[in-house]
Amino acid sequence: MQIPHEMFIAPPYAEPRFVIGTTTEAVDVAPIKNLECWQQAFPKGEVDWLTGWRSLWVAAQDLFGTGTDYRSERIAIEAEAYFSNGECASKGTAIQVQIYESEIWVSKALDLLAIVCGDEEVIAGCLGYVVRKSDRNARPTLTLMVSGPGGGREAAMMIRSELGALGLSAGVMPRTVREGSVGVVKIPFMPELYLLAGHSSYSVNWKLWRDLAKNDPSAGWATAALLWCDSVIGAVEKLRQKLPLMVDEVYFDFMRLVPLGEELTPSELLAGDPEFSELIDQPPYSFLFSPVE
């Protein structure tokens, strides 16, 4: 059966998907969000569902990225929190240390998390840092630097709303830098948060995905990451076409992070039970499919 070049054979939790073929031979397919990026990532046409998300994200970085938060001589830390009152907060910082100087940057990361969380009740969030694209425990992370006549905050909130309309409706974190003149919108790949939100987003039915991915956590995580990357890349290109003067920078970065929620609260992480320096070395799928140790 010939699959149209602008589509791929879709797993059962991909959305939207369509049936092509005959009554005796049919398959589900889903539309590719950005064909140029897809062709660079998979030049032979065959989709690599295990490491393909990384190839697609690197292709987006090469084709559409304007920079990166990664520097070998520093650690760029990110802390995010979602509160029970519906509000959210985040902060980022970069310190000039090497990765092996863990005592320094781990302490700074925990301090940053404490500031972000404050005394509010946190229902979800994360703490992590930007890594090189070859890092084995990395997750894809999008960063947009935006601006507008109303200032950074207004621009970030407007971009967040536009992304929501494009299907990126969970885990889109806005904030400002440079004394409020520039907005930052950051989206790390966090299925832990999407499951908590309880709906489909990023072209994935997350409830169905979780049920099926339990059979092979590593492969399931990688498949969802590929669908997520494709959805985000497509949304960013539509956003830049619609609001070209607002989107100043686009970073297709990679992060290690520890997700926060019921299984691991900020207070537990801040108390060192378990240790952040140990958790950050776990494979990303392990936070969903096995207890945090």
Secondary structure as UniProt FT lines:
FT   TURN            5..6
FT   STRAND          7..9
FT   TURN            12..13
FT   STRAND          18..21
FT   STRAND          26..31
FT   HELIX           35..41
FT   TURN            43..44
FT   TURN            49..51
FT   HELIX           52..64
FT   TURN            72..73
FT   STRAND          75..83
FT   TURN            84..85
FT   STRAND          88..95
FT   TURN            99..100
FT   HELIX           102..117
FT   TURN            118..119
FT   STRAND          122..131
FT   TURN            133..134
FT   TURN            136..137
FT   STRAND          139..146
FT   TURN            149..150
FT   HELIX           152..165
FT   TURN            166..167
FT   STRAND          173..177
FT   TURN            178..181
FT   STRAND          182..188
FT   HELIX           191..197
FT   TURN            202..203
FT   HELIX           206..213
FT   TURN            214..215
FT   HELIX           217..242
FT   TURN            244..246
FT   STRAND          247..260
FT   HELIX           266..270
FT   TURN            271..272
FT   HELIX           276..279
FT   TURN            280..281
FT   TURN            284..285
FT   HELIX           286..289
//
